[in-house]
């Protein structure tokens, strides 16, 4: 395995771990604080925020080195820009799931268009982001759970959206790591 592929694999594994920390920290923050985690500025909220930023950056590092189909290389740059904007949005507004997850989804769809080997993994991440945002809107519209007294939003809806998006992104990063491994397909004997 080349040094670049080994590095991509390591980044993808680290990103998967960071993506898993996001819903755990956010979920515990929601459960442990009577105001649903309030504005997120709790130890667990900050841990979730830091994990989200790290997960985005690590995913970006993987995607910067993917091989693109030459005729579709023009889709890679907008994908990098969308992912970069998604990461930048998480810094001041980690709670704005529809914004950053929407940008991540667009980025991953653009990467899926421009790559062959990583297409499935990037579509898993894009799908998770889309389903996460949809779950936020559906659960909020259904008024699931008790509204947060400070903001009036529904912590269960937010936690569910973070969880769906992050777990799907973790799975997608594991698939990205697997796509970087050398092919081990065996060729059968000639007939």
Buried (B, 14 or more C-beta within 10 A) or exposed (E): EEEEBEBBBBBBBBBBBBBBBBBBBBBBBBEEBEEBBBEBEBEBBBBBBBBBBBBBBBBBBBBEEBEBBEEBEEBBEBBBBBBBBBBBBBEEEBBEBBBBBBBBBBBBBBBBBBBEBBBBBBBBBBBBBBBBBBBBEEBBEEEBBEBBEEBEBBBBBBBBBBBBBBBBBBBBBBBBBEBBEEEEEEEEEEE
